[in-house]
Amino acid sequence: MATTSNKPAAAKTPSQGFVYLPLIAGWLIPGAGHFLLGKWIRGTLIAVSIIAMFAIGLAMQGKLYTSTQDILDILCVAGDLGNGILYFLGRAAGWGGVPVQTTVADYGSKFIVVAGLLNVIAAVDAHNLRTGRKS
Amino acid sequence: MLHPSHFTAVLLFALCASTVFGITMRDTPKRMFRYGAYCFALFVGSVIVFSWVMFLIAR
């Protein structure tokens, strides 16, 4: 009797390990948090969506925000930082360094910011999956 | 360099954002797909509606 009632509780117990690993991995590499949890299809769709959005933003000559002098620029830097390793790679390679001169380039900058914000949402989702808050 | 039209940019944006919204906001694959499609329709639909509103205001 006692063993049968303990089984569901044992099944719900999260596996051992660093609980924030999917969150950090998901932030650094889009979709990696879901990959770590064995959610291959979800991870692939997230990775494709976010990397495509980042790449489209760069292809539209959007810029990677670096300035922290204006409050709006600070918010955009925070959004860009959500891209994790893509942002640092872009900064190191000098991508998106040109000042925005066209409407399409401004859209591109927003694509990059939103890709970062979506990546943060995806990383938090991976954390929720890891803690058992979401199935 | 990519020069999409404004509407193409909206479609690309809506597709990527809806995919992530669907996956992260719902639990089962069927509900994810339905919520993603719902978000996509809202993104594109609201753009079309507001475009017409701005067109009528500007006349």
N, CA and C atoms of all chains as a GROMACS GRO file, in nm:
protein
  582
    1MET      N    1   0.083  -0.120   0.000
    1MET     CA    2   0.000   0.000   0.000
    1MET      C    3   0.087   0.126   0.000
    2ALA      N    4   0.184   0.126   0.093
    2ALA     CA    5   0.269   0.245   0.102
    2ALA      C    6   0.355   0.261  -0.023
    3THR      N    7   0.397   0.149  -0.081
    3THR     CA    8   0.483   0.159  -0.199
    3THR      C    9   0.406   0.211  -0.320
    4THR      N   10   0.277   0.169  -0.333
    4THR     CA   11   0.201   0.216  -0.449
    4THR      C   12   0.171   0.365  -0.438
    5SER      N   13   0.146   0.416  -0.317
    5SER     CA   14   0.116   0.559  -0.303
    5SER      C   15   0.241   0.644  -0.320
    6ASN      N   16   0.359   0.585  -0.300
    6ASN     CA   17   0.482   0.662  -0.316
    6ASN      C   18   0.527   0.674  -0.462
    7LYS      N   19   0.476   0.586  -0.547
    7LYS     CA   20   0.526   0.584  -0.685
    7LYS      C   21   0.502   0.714  -0.762
    8PRO      N   22   0.377   0.770  -0.758
    8PRO     CA   23   0.356   0.895  -0.833
    8PRO      C   24   0.444   1.008  -0.782
    9ALA      N   25   0.462   1.017  -0.649
    9ALA     CA   26   0.545   1.124  -0.594
    9ALA      C   27   0.690   1.108  -0.639
   10ALA      N   28   0.735   0.982  -0.644
   10ALA     CA   29   0.872   0.959  -0.688
   10ALA      C   30   0.889   0.994  -0.836
   11ALA      N   31   0.783   0.967  -0.913
   11ALA     CA   32   0.792   0.998  -1.056
   11ALA      C   33   0.798   1.148  -1.080
   12LYS      N   34   0.737   1.226  -0.990
   12LYS     CA   35   0.736   1.372  -1.010
   12LYS      C   36   0.864   1.437  -0.962
   13THR      N   37   0.946   1.365  -0.884
   13THR     CA   38   1.068   1.424  -0.832
   13THR      C   39   1.164   1.457  -0.947
   14PRO      N   40   1.209   1.583  -0.959
   14PRO     CA   41   1.300   1.617  -1.067
   14PRO      C   42   1.434   1.546  -1.051
   15SER      N   43   1.498   1.519  -1.165
   15SER     CA   44   1.626   1.450  -1.159
   15SER      C   45   1.731   1.540  -1.095
   16GLN      N   46   1.836   1.477  -1.047
   16GLN     CA   47   1.942   1.552  -0.979
   16GLN      C   48   2.024   1.632  -1.079
   17GLY      N   49   2.100   1.729  -1.026
   17GLY     CA   50   2.185   1.810  -1.112
   17GLY      C   51   2.160   1.957  -1.089
   18PHE      N   52   2.235   2.038  -1.160
   18PHE     CA   53   2.224   2.183  -1.147
   18PHE      C   54   2.093   2.230  -1.210
   19VAL      N   55   2.004   2.283  -1.128
   19VAL     CA   56   1.869   2.311  -1.173
   19VAL      C   57   1.864   2.428  -1.273
   20TYR      N   58   1.963   2.516  -1.269
   20TYR     CA   59   1.963   2.631  -1.358
   20TYR      C   60   2.038   2.607  -1.489
   21LEU      N   61   2.086   2.486  -1.509
   21LEU     CA   62   2.162   2.458  -1.631
   21LEU      C   63   2.080   2.479  -1.759
   22PRO      N   64   1.955   2.428  -1.768
   22PRO     CA   65   1.876   2.455  -1.890
   22PRO      C   66   1.851   2.604  -1.912
   23LEU      N   67   1.833   2.679  -1.804
   23LEU     CA   68   1.810   2.823  -1.815
   23LEU      C   69   1.933   2.892  -1.875
   24ILE      N   70   2.049   2.861  -1.822
   24ILE     CA   71   2.172   2.926  -1.868
   24ILE      C   72   2.207   2.878  -2.010
   25ALA      N   73   2.195   2.748  -2.033
   25ALA     CA   74   2.225   2.695  -2.167
   25ALA      C   75   2.128   2.750  -2.270
   26GLY      N   76   2.000   2.760  -2.231
   26GLY     CA   77   1.899   2.814  -2.323
   26GLY      C   78   1.922   2.960  -2.355
   27TRP      N   79   1.976   3.034  -2.257
   27TRP     CA   80   2.007   3.175  -2.284
   27TRP      C   81   2.129   3.186  -2.376
   28LEU      N   82   2.232   3.108  -2.347
   28LEU     CA   83   2.355   3.119  -2.427
   28LEU      C   84   2.334   3.070  -2.570
   29ILE      N   85   2.268   2.956  -2.586
   29ILE     CA   86   2.246   2.899  -2.719
   29ILE      C   87   2.097   2.874  -2.735
   30PRO      N   88   2.030   2.943  -2.828
   30PRO     CA   89   1.885   2.926  -2.843
   30PRO      C   90   1.847   2.779  -2.863
   31GLY      N   91   1.753   2.731  -2.782
   31GLY     CA   92   1.704   2.593  -2.793
   31GLY      C   93   1.783   2.492  -2.712
   32ALA      N   94   1.901   2.530  -2.663
   32ALA     CA   95   1.987   2.433  -2.593
   32ALA      C   96   1.924   2.384  -2.462
   33GLY      N   97   1.848   2.471  -2.395
   33GLY     CA   98   1.781   2.431  -2.271
   33GLY      C   99   1.684   2.317  -2.295
   34HIS      N  100   1.610   2.324  -2.404
   34HIS     CA  101   1.516   2.218  -2.438
   34HIS      C  102   1.590   2.092  -2.484
   35PHE      N  103   1.701   2.111  -2.556
   35PHE     CA  104   1.781   1.995  -2.600
   35PHE      C  105   1.831   1.917  -2.478
   36LEU      N  106   1.875   1.989  -2.374
   36LEU     CA  107   1.926   1.923  -2.254
   36LEU      C  108   1.819   1.838  -2.186
   37LEU      N  109   1.693   1.879  -2.203
   37LEU     CA  110   1.582   1.808  -2.139
   37LEU      C  111   1.521   1.703  -2.232
   38GLY      N  112   1.582   1.684  -2.349
   38GLY     CA  113   1.533   1.583  -2.442
   38GLY      C  114   1.414   1.627  -2.524
   39LYS      N  115   1.381   1.757  -2.522
   39LYS     CA  116   1.269   1.809  -2.602
   39LYS      C  117   1.326   1.855  -2.737
   40TRP      N  118   1.352   1.757  -2.822
   40TRP     CA  119   1.426   1.786  -2.945
   40TRP      C  120   1.347   1.870  -3.044
   41ILE      N  121   1.219   1.836  -3.062
   41ILE     CA  122   1.140   1.910  -3.162
   41ILE      C  123   1.117   2.055  -3.116
   42ARG      N  124   1.079   2.070  -2.989
   42ARG     CA  125   1.059   2.207  -2.935
   42ARG      C  126   1.189   2.287  -2.945
   43GLY      N  127   1.299   2.225  -2.907
   43GLY     CA  128   1.428   2.294  -2.911
   43GLY      C  129   1.467   2.335  -3.052
   44THR      N  130   1.442   2.244  -3.146
   44THR     CA  131   1.477   2.275  -3.286
   44THR      C  132   1.393   2.391  -3.338
   45LEU      N  133   1.262   2.387  -3.311
   45LEU     CA  134   1.175   2.496  -3.358
   45LEU      C  135   1.215   2.630  -3.295
   46ILE      N  136   1.247   2.628  -3.166
   46ILE     CA  137   1.289   2.751  -3.099
   46ILE      C  138   1.422   2.801  -3.157
   47ALA      N  139   1.516   2.709  -3.174
   47ALA     CA  140   1.647   2.749  -3.228
   47ALA      C  141   1.633   2.807  -3.368
   48VAL      N  142   1.556   2.740  -3.453
   48VAL     CA  143   1.539   2.789  -3.590
   48VAL      C  144   1.472   2.926  -3.590
   49SER      N  145   1.367   2.942  -3.508
   49SER     CA  146   1.294   3.070  -3.506
   49SER      C  147   1.384   3.184  -3.460
   50ILE      N  148   1.456   3.162  -3.350
   50ILE     CA  149   1.535   3.272  -3.292
   50ILE      C  150   1.659   3.303  -3.376
   51ILE      N  151   1.727   3.198  -3.420
   51ILE     CA  152   1.846   3.224  -3.504
   51ILE      C  153   1.805   3.287  -3.637
   52ALA      N  154   1.692   3.241  -3.693
   52ALA     CA  155   1.645   3.301  -3.819
   52ALA      C  156   1.610   3.448  -3.798
   53MET      N  157   1.544   3.478  -3.687
   53MET     CA  158   1.506   3.617  -3.659
   53MET      C  159   1.630   3.704  -3.643
   54PHE      N  160   1.730   3.653  -3.572
   54PHE     CA  161   1.856   3.726  -3.553
   54PHE      C  162   1.925   3.748  -3.688
   55ALA      N  163   1.931   3.641  -3.769
   55ALA     CA  164   1.999   3.649  -3.899
   55ALA      C  165   1.924   3.742  -3.995
   56ILE      N  166   1.792   3.735  -3.994
   56ILE     CA  167   1.713   3.824  -4.080
   56ILE      C  168   1.736   3.970  -4.037
   57GLY      N  169   1.740   3.992  -3.907
   57GLY     CA  170   1.766   4.127  -3.857
   57GLY      C  171   1.900   4.179  -3.905
   58LEU      N  172   2.002   4.095  -3.900
   58LEU     CA  173   2.135   4.138  -3.948
   58LEU      C  174   2.133   4.159  -4.100
   59ALA      N  175   2.062   4.069  -4.171
   59ALA     CA  176   2.056   4.082  -4.318
   59ALA      C  177   1.982   4.209  -4.360
   60MET      N  178   1.892   4.256  -4.274
   60MET     CA  179   1.823   4.383  -4.303
   60MET      C  180   1.906   4.502  -4.257
   61GLN      N  181   2.031   4.476  -4.222
   61GLN     CA  182   2.126   4.578  -4.176
   61GLN      C  183   2.083   4.642  -4.044
   62GLY      N  184   2.019   4.561  -3.961
   62GLY     CA  185   1.988   4.607  -3.827
   62GLY      C  186   2.117   4.616  -3.747
   63LYS      N  187   2.115   4.696  -3.641
   63LYS     CA  188   2.239   4.713  -3.565
   63LYS      C  189   2.231   4.640  -3.430
   64LEU      N  190   2.346   4.600  -3.382
   64LEU     CA  191   2.357   4.546  -3.246
   64LEU      C  192   2.386   4.664  -3.154
   65TYR      N  193   2.297   4.687  -3.059
   65TYR     CA  194   2.310   4.804  -2.972
   65TYR      C  195   2.430   4.787  -2.877
   66THR      N  196   2.506   4.893  -2.863
   66THR     CA  197   2.622   4.891  -2.773
   66THR      C  198   2.620   5.009  -2.677
   67SER      N  199   2.557   5.117  -2.719
   67SER     CA  200   2.559   5.238  -2.638
   67SER      C  201   2.470   5.224  -2.515
   68THR      N  202   2.514   5.278  -2.404
   68THR     CA  203   2.433   5.276  -2.282
   68THR      C  204   2.414   5.418  -2.231
   69GLN      N  205   2.409   5.514  -2.323
   69GLN     CA  206   2.395   5.653  -2.281
   69GLN      C  207   2.249   5.697  -2.279
   70ASP      N  208   2.168   5.639  -2.367
   70ASP     CA  209   2.027   5.674  -2.375
   70ASP      C  210   1.945   5.562  -2.311
   71ILE      N  211   1.838   5.597  -2.242
   71ILE     CA  212   1.757   5.497  -2.172
   71ILE      C  213   1.699   5.394  -2.270
   72LEU      N  214   1.656   5.441  -2.388
   72LEU     CA  215   1.600   5.347  -2.486
   72LEU      C  216   1.708   5.254  -2.540
   73ASP      N  217   1.829   5.308  -2.555
   73ASP     CA  218   1.940   5.224  -2.599
   73ASP      C  219   1.975   5.118  -2.495
   74ILE      N  220   1.965   5.156  -2.367
   74ILE     CA  221   1.993   5.060  -2.259
   74ILE      C  222   1.893   4.944  -2.266
   75LEU      N  223   1.765   4.977  -2.289
   75LEU     CA  224   1.663   4.873  -2.300
   75LEU      C  225   1.691   4.783  -2.421
   76CYS      N  226   1.735   4.845  -2.531
   76CYS     CA  227   1.765   4.765  -2.651
   76CYS      C  228   1.888   4.677  -2.628
   77VAL      N  229   1.987   4.728  -2.555
   77VAL     CA  230   2.104   4.645  -2.521
   77VAL      C  231   2.059   4.525  -2.437
   78ALA      N  232   1.968   4.551  -2.342
   78ALA     CA  233   1.916   4.441  -2.258
   78ALA      C  234   1.847   4.337  -2.345
   79GLY      N  235   1.768   4.383  -2.442
   79GLY     CA  236   1.702   4.289  -2.533
   79GLY      C  237   1.802   4.213  -2.617
   80ASP      N  238   1.901   4.284  -2.670
   80ASP     CA  239   2.005   4.219  -2.751
   80ASP      C  240   2.082   4.114  -2.671
   81LEU      N  241   2.108   4.145  -2.544
   81LEU     CA  242   2.183   4.051  -2.460
   81LEU      C  243   2.109   3.918  -2.443
   82GLY      N  244   1.977   3.920  -2.461
   82GLY     CA  245   1.900   3.796  -2.453
   82GLY      C  246   1.940   3.694  -2.558
   83ASN      N  247   2.005   3.740  -2.664
   83ASN     CA  248   2.049   3.647  -2.769
   83ASN      C  249   2.166   3.560  -2.726
   84GLY      N  250   2.224   3.591  -2.612
   84GLY     CA  251   2.333   3.508  -2.560
   84GLY      C  252   2.456   3.512  -2.647
   85ILE      N  253   2.501   3.395  -2.686
   85ILE     CA  254   2.628   3.384  -2.758
   85ILE      C  255   2.621   3.450  -2.896
   86LEU      N  256   2.500   3.456  -2.954
   86LEU     CA  257   2.486   3.521  -3.086
   86LEU      C  258   2.524   3.668  -3.077
   87TYR      N  259   2.485   3.733  -2.966
   87TYR     CA  260   2.515   3.875  -2.949
   87TYR      C  261   2.666   3.896  -2.934
   88PHE      N  262   2.729   3.813  -2.848
   88PHE     CA  263   2.873   3.830  -2.826
   88PHE      C  264   2.952   3.796  -2.952
   89LEU      N  265   2.904   3.695  -3.024
   89LEU     CA  266   2.967   3.660  -3.153
   89LEU      C  267   2.955   3.776  -3.252
   90GLY      N  268   2.836   3.834  -3.257
   90GLY     CA  269   2.812   3.947  -3.347
   90GLY      C  270   2.898   4.067  -3.313
   91ARG      N  271   2.910   4.094  -3.182
   91ARG     CA  272   2.994   4.206  -3.138
   91ARG      C  273   3.140   4.181  -3.174
   92ALA      N  274   3.185   4.056  -3.150
   92ALA     CA  275   3.326   4.023  -3.178
   92ALA      C  276   3.355   4.030  -3.328
   93ALA      N  277   3.258   3.988  -3.408
   93ALA     CA  278   3.279   3.985  -3.554
   93ALA      C  279   3.249   4.119  -3.620
   94GLY      N  280   3.193   4.212  -3.542
   94GLY     CA  281   3.163   4.344  -3.599
   94GLY      C  282   3.037   4.345  -3.684
   95TRP      N  283   2.947   4.248  -3.662
   95TRP     CA  284   2.821   4.247  -3.737
   95TRP      C  285   2.731   4.358  -3.685
   96GLY      N  286   2.648   4.410  -3.776
   96GLY     CA  287   2.548   4.507  -3.735
   96GLY      C  288   2.606   4.633  -3.675
   97GLY      N  289   2.725   4.671  -3.720
   97GLY     CA  290   2.790   4.789  -3.662
   97GLY      C  291   2.751   4.919  -3.727
   98VAL      N  292   2.688   4.911  -3.846
   98VAL     CA  293   2.657   5.034  -3.919
   98VAL      C  294   2.538   5.106  -3.856
   99PRO      N  295   2.543   5.241  -3.854
   99PRO     CA  296   2.428   5.315  -3.802
   99PRO      C  297   2.305   5.294  -3.891
  100VAL      N  298   2.188   5.292  -3.828
  100VAL     CA  299   2.064   5.269  -3.903
  100VAL      C  300   2.033   5.390  -3.990
  101GLN      N  301   2.014   5.363  -4.122
  101GLN     CA  302   1.987   5.474  -4.214
  101GLN      C  303   1.856   5.456  -4.290
  102THR      N  304   1.801   5.335  -4.290
  102THR     CA  305   1.677   5.312  -4.363
  102THR      C  306   1.572   5.255  -4.270
  103THR      N  307   1.448   5.259  -4.317
  103THR     CA  308   1.338   5.203  -4.237
  103THR      C  309   1.356   5.054  -4.217
  104VAL      N  310   1.397   4.986  -4.324
  104VAL     CA  311   1.416   4.841  -4.316
  104VAL      C  312   1.525   4.806  -4.214
  105ALA      N  313   1.630   4.887  -4.209
  105ALA     CA  314   1.738   4.862  -4.112
  105ALA      C  315   1.686   4.881  -3.969
  106ASP      N  316   1.595   4.976  -3.951
  106ASP     CA  317   1.535   4.995  -3.818
  106ASP      C  318   1.452   4.873  -3.781
  107TYR      N  319   1.377   4.819  -3.878
  107TYR     CA  320   1.303   4.694  -3.852
  107TYR      C  321   1.401   4.583  -3.814
  108GLY      N  322   1.514   4.579  -3.884
  108GLY     CA  323   1.614   4.475  -3.856
  108GLY      C  324   1.664   4.483  -3.712
  109SER      N  325   1.687   4.606  -3.664
  109SER     CA  326   1.731   4.623  -3.525
  109SER      C  327   1.627   4.568  -3.429
  110LYS      N  328   1.501   4.592  -3.461
  110LYS     CA  329   1.393   4.544  -3.373
  110LYS      C  330   1.381   4.392  -3.381
  111PHE      N  331   1.406   4.335  -3.498
  111PHE     CA  332   1.408   4.189  -3.511
  111PHE      C  333   1.510   4.129  -3.414
  112ILE      N  334   1.629   4.191  -3.409
  112ILE     CA  335   1.736   4.139  -3.323
  112ILE      C  336   1.697   4.151  -3.175
  113VAL      N  337   1.640   4.266  -3.138
  113VAL     CA  338   1.599   4.286  -2.999
  113VAL      C  339   1.491   4.184  -2.961
  114VAL      N  340   1.392   4.167  -3.048
  114VAL     CA  341   1.282   4.075  -3.016
  114VAL      C  342   1.332   3.930  -3.014
  115ALA      N  343   1.426   3.896  -3.101
  115ALA     CA  344   1.484   3.761  -3.096
  115ALA      C  345   1.545   3.734  -2.958
  116GLY      N  346   1.612   3.835  -2.903
  116GLY     CA  347   1.670   3.820  -2.770
  116GLY      C  348   1.563   3.802  -2.662
  117LEU      N  349   1.457   3.881  -2.672
  117LEU     CA  350   1.350   3.869  -2.572
  117LEU      C  351   1.281   3.733  -2.582
  118LEU      N  352   1.259   3.686  -2.705
  118LEU     CA  353   1.198   3.554  -2.722
  118LEU      C  354   1.289   3.444  -2.668
  119ASN      N  355   1.420   3.464  -2.683
  119ASN     CA  356   1.514   3.365  -2.631
  119ASN      C  357   1.509   3.358  -2.478
  120VAL      N  358   1.488   3.473  -2.414
  120VAL     CA  359   1.474   3.472  -2.268
  120VAL      C  360   1.348   3.395  -2.229
  121ILE      N  361   1.237   3.418  -2.300
  121ILE     CA  362   1.112   3.344  -2.272
  121ILE      C  363   1.136   3.194  -2.288
  122ALA      N  364   1.208   3.156  -2.396
  122ALA     CA  365   1.233   3.014  -2.421
  122ALA      C  366   1.322   2.954  -2.311
  123ALA      N  367   1.421   3.031  -2.265
  123ALA     CA  368   1.510   2.981  -2.160
  123ALA      C  369   1.433   2.962  -2.028
  124VAL      N  370   1.343   3.057  -1.997
  124VAL     CA  371   1.260   3.042  -1.876
  124VAL      C  372   1.168   2.922  -1.890
  125ASP      N  373   1.117   2.898  -2.010
  125ASP     CA  374   1.033   2.780  -2.034
  125ASP      C  375   1.112   2.652  -2.008
  126ALA      N  376   1.237   2.649  -2.052
  126ALA     CA  377   1.322   2.531  -2.026
  126ALA      C  378   1.343   2.513  -1.876
  127HIS      N  379   1.359   2.624  -1.805
  127HIS     CA  380   1.375   2.616  -1.659
  127HIS      C  381   1.247   2.560  -1.595
  128ASN      N  382   1.132   2.606  -1.643
  128ASN     CA  383   1.005   2.555  -1.589
  128ASN      C  384   0.989   2.406  -1.617
  129LEU      N  385   1.033   2.362  -1.733
  129LEU     CA  386   1.029   2.219  -1.764
  129LEU      C  387   1.120   2.142  -1.670
  130ARG      N  388   1.235   2.200  -1.641
  130ARG     CA  389   1.334   2.133  -1.554
  130ARG      C  390   1.285   2.121  -1.411
  131THR      N  391   1.216   2.225  -1.362
  131THR     CA  392   1.168   2.221  -1.224
  131THR      C  393   1.036   2.146  -1.211
  132GLY      N  394   0.975   2.109  -1.323
  132GLY     CA  395   0.848   2.037  -1.318
  132GLY      C  396   0.726   2.125  -1.313
  133ARG      N  397   0.747   2.258  -1.324
  133ARG     CA  398   0.634   2.351  -1.323
  133ARG      C  399   0.551   2.337  -1.450
  134LYS      N  400   0.616   2.288  -1.557
  134LYS     CA  401   0.547   2.268  -1.685
  134LYS      C  402   0.586   2.132  -1.737
  135SER      N  403   0.494   2.069  -1.810
  135SER     CA  404   0.523   1.934  -1.862
  135SER      C  405   0.558   1.939  -2.010
  136MET      N  406   2.228   4.194  -4.871
  136MET     CA  407   2.133   4.273  -4.790
  136MET      C  408   1.990   4.236  -4.827
  137LEU      N  409   1.909   4.224  -4.727
  137LEU     CA  410   1.770   4.182  -4.744
  137LEU      C  411   1.682   4.307  -4.742
  138HIS      N  412   1.596   4.320  -4.844
  138HIS     CA  413   1.505   4.434  -4.850
  138HIS      C  414   1.361   4.385  -4.862
  139PRO      N  415   1.307   4.325  -4.757
  139PRO     CA  416   1.168   4.280  -4.767
  139PRO      C  417   1.072   4.398  -4.764
  140SER      N  418   0.953   4.375  -4.822
  140SER     CA  419   0.849   4.478  -4.807
  140SER      C  420   0.804   4.481  -4.661
  141HIS      N  421   0.731   4.584  -4.625
  141HIS     CA  422   0.687   4.595  -4.486
  141HIS      C  423   0.599   4.476  -4.448
  142PHE      N  424   0.512   4.435  -4.541
  142PHE     CA  425   0.422   4.324  -4.508
  142PHE      C  426   0.498   4.192  -4.497
  143THR      N  427   0.600   4.172  -4.582
  143THR     CA  428   0.682   4.051  -4.572
  143THR      C  429   0.756   4.049  -4.438
  144ALA      N  430   0.805   4.166  -4.396
  144ALA     CA  431   0.872   4.175  -4.266
  144ALA      C  432   0.775   4.138  -4.154
  145VAL      N  433   0.650   4.183  -4.166
  145VAL     CA  434   0.548   4.148  -4.066
  145VAL      C  435   0.526   3.998  -4.063
  146LEU      N  436   0.516   3.937  -4.182
  146LEU     CA  437   0.492   3.792  -4.188
  146LEU      C  438   0.607   3.714  -4.125
  147LEU      N  439   0.731   3.754  -4.154
  147LEU     CA  440   0.847   3.686  -4.097
  147LEU      C  441   0.849   3.702  -3.944
  148PHE      N  442   0.824   3.824  -3.900
  148PHE     CA  443   0.823   3.852  -3.756
  148PHE      C  444   0.714   3.768  -3.688
  149ALA      N  445   0.594   3.769  -3.746
  149ALA     CA  446   0.481   3.697  -3.685
  149ALA      C  447   0.507   3.547  -3.682
  150LEU      N  448   0.567   3.495  -3.787
  150LEU     CA  449   0.593   3.350  -3.793
  150LEU      C  450   0.690   3.308  -3.682
  151CYS      N  451   0.800   3.380  -3.669
  151CYS     CA  452   0.900   3.343  -3.568
  151CYS      C  453   0.846   3.363  -3.426
  152ALA      N  454   0.782   3.478  -3.402
  152ALA     CA  455   0.732   3.506  -3.267
  152ALA      C  456   0.620   3.409  -3.230
  153SER      N  457   0.532   3.379  -3.324
  153SER     CA  458   0.420   3.288  -3.294
  153SER      C  459   0.470   3.147  -3.262
  154THR      N  460   0.575   3.105  -3.332
  154THR     CA  461   0.632   2.972  -3.305
  154THR      C  462   0.680   2.962  -3.160
  155VAL      N  463   0.756   3.064  -3.117
  155VAL     CA  464   0.809   3.061  -2.980
  155VAL      C  465   0.695   3.078  -2.878
  156PHE      N  466   0.600   3.166  -2.906
  156PHE     CA  467   0.486   3.183  -2.815
  156PHE      C  468   0.410   3.050  -2.799
  157GLY      N  469   0.382   2.985  -2.912
  157GLY     CA  470   0.306   2.860  -2.906
  157GLY      C  471   0.376   2.754  -2.823
  158ILE      N  472   0.507   2.739  -2.843
  158ILE     CA  473   0.582   2.636  -2.770
  158ILE      C  474   0.592   2.666  -2.622
  159THR      N  475   0.611   2.793  -2.589
  159THR     CA  476   0.638   2.827  -2.449
  159THR      C  477   0.511   2.848  -2.365
  160MET      N  478   0.401   2.878  -2.430
  160MET     CA  479   0.282   2.915  -2.352
  160MET      C  480   0.181   2.802  -2.334
  161ARG      N  481   0.198   2.690  -2.404
  161ARG     CA  482   0.103   2.580  -2.394
  161ARG      C  483   0.178   2.449  -2.368
  162ASP      N  484   0.105   2.348  -2.324
  162ASP     CA  485   0.167   2.223  -2.279
  162ASP      C  486   0.170   2.113  -2.384
  163THR      N  487   0.062   2.096  -2.456
  163THR     CA  488   0.055   1.982  -2.549
  163THR      C  489   0.076   2.031  -2.692
  164PRO      N  490   0.128   1.943  -2.780
  164PRO     CA  491   0.155   1.985  -2.918
  164PRO      C  492   0.034   2.043  -2.991
  165LYS      N  493  -0.082   1.981  -2.969
  165LYS     CA  494  -0.201   2.031  -3.037
  165LYS      C  495  -0.236   2.172  -2.992
  166ARG      N  496  -0.229   2.196  -2.860
  166ARG     CA  497  -0.260   2.329  -2.807
  166ARG      C  498  -0.152   2.430  -2.845
  167MET      N  499  -0.027   2.383  -2.854
  167MET     CA  500   0.081   2.472  -2.899
  167MET      C  501   0.054   2.521  -3.040
  168PHE      N  502   0.017   2.427  -3.128
  168PHE     CA  503  -0.008   2.464  -3.268
  168PHE      C  504  -0.125   2.562  -3.278
  169ARG      N  505  -0.231   2.532  -3.203
  169ARG     CA  506  -0.349   2.619  -3.210
  169ARG      C  507  -0.318   2.758  -3.155
  170TYR      N  508  -0.242   2.765  -3.046
  170TYR     CA  509  -0.209   2.896  -2.989
  170TYR      C  510  -0.113   2.973  -3.080
  171GLY      N  511  -0.019   2.900  -3.142
  171GLY     CA  512   0.073   2.965  -3.236
  171GLY      C  513  -0.003   3.022  -3.356
  172ALA      N  514  -0.097   2.943  -3.408
  172ALA     CA  515  -0.177   2.991  -3.522
  172ALA      C  516  -0.262   3.111  -3.481
  173TYR      N  517  -0.315   3.107  -3.358
  173TYR     CA  518  -0.396   3.218  -3.305
  173TYR      C  519  -0.311   3.346  -3.296
  174CYS      N  520  -0.189   3.332  -3.242
  174CYS     CA  521  -0.100   3.449  -3.231
  174CYS      C  522  -0.063   3.503  -3.369
  175PHE      N  523  -0.034   3.413  -3.462
  175PHE     CA  524   0.001   3.455  -3.598
  175PHE      C  525  -0.114   3.535  -3.660
  176ALA      N  526  -0.236   3.481  -3.646
  176ALA     CA  527  -0.353   3.549  -3.703
  176ALA      C  528  -0.373   3.685  -3.638
  177LEU      N  529  -0.349   3.693  -3.506
  177LEU     CA  530  -0.365   3.823  -3.437
  177LEU      C  531  -0.260   3.923  -3.482
  178PHE      N  532  -0.134   3.877  -3.495
  178PHE     CA  533  -0.027   3.966  -3.543
  178PHE      C  534  -0.063   4.024  -3.679
  179VAL      N  535  -0.090   3.933  -3.774
  179VAL     CA  536  -0.113   3.977  -3.912
  179VAL      C  537  -0.245   4.053  -3.923
  180GLY      N  538  -0.348   4.002  -3.856
  180GLY     CA  539  -0.478   4.068  -3.862
  180GLY      C  540  -0.474   4.208  -3.805
  181SER      N  541  -0.406   4.226  -3.692
  181SER     CA  542  -0.400   4.359  -3.632
  181SER      C  543  -0.322   4.456  -3.721
  182VAL      N  544  -0.219   4.406  -3.788
  182VAL     CA  545  -0.143   4.492  -3.880
  182VAL      C  546  -0.231   4.539  -3.994
  183ILE      N  547  -0.310   4.447  -4.051
  183ILE     CA  548  -0.398   4.485  -4.162
  183ILE      C  549  -0.503   4.586  -4.116
  184VAL      N  550  -0.562   4.562  -4.000
  184VAL     CA  551  -0.665   4.654  -3.948
  184VAL      C  552  -0.605   4.792  -3.923
  185PHE      N  553  -0.491   4.798  -3.853
  185PHE     CA  554  -0.432   4.928  -3.822
  185PHE      C  555  -0.379   4.998  -3.947
  186SER      N  556  -0.336   4.921  -4.046
  186SER     CA  557  -0.294   4.982  -4.172
  186SER      C  558  -0.411   5.053  -4.239
  187TRP      N  559  -0.526   4.986  -4.240
  187TRP     CA  560  -0.645   5.051  -4.299
  187TRP      C  561  -0.687   5.172  -4.216
  188VAL      N  562  -0.679   5.162  -4.085
  188VAL     CA  563  -0.715   5.277  -4.000
  188VAL      C  564  -0.625   5.396  -4.031
  189MET      N  565  -0.493   5.371  -4.041
  189MET     CA  566  -0.399   5.480  -4.071
  189MET      C  567  -0.424   5.536  -4.210
  190PHE      N  568  -0.459   5.448  -4.305
  190PHE     CA  569  -0.488   5.493  -4.441
  190PHE      C  570  -0.609   5.586  -4.440
  191LEU      N  571  -0.712   5.549  -4.366
  191LEU     CA  572  -0.834   5.630  -4.362
  191LEU      C  573  -0.811   5.760  -4.286
  192ILE      N  574  -0.728   5.758  -4.182
  192ILE     CA  575  -0.698   5.882  -4.109
  192ILE      C  576  -0.619   5.978  -4.197
  193ALA      N  577  -0.528   5.924  -4.277
  193ALA     CA  578  -0.440   6.009  -4.358
  193ALA      C  579  -0.511   6.070  -4.478
  194ARG      N  580  -0.628   6.020  -4.512
  194ARG     CA  581  -0.697   6.074  -4.630
  194ARG      C  582  -0.752   6.214  -4.605
   0.00000   0.00000   0.00000
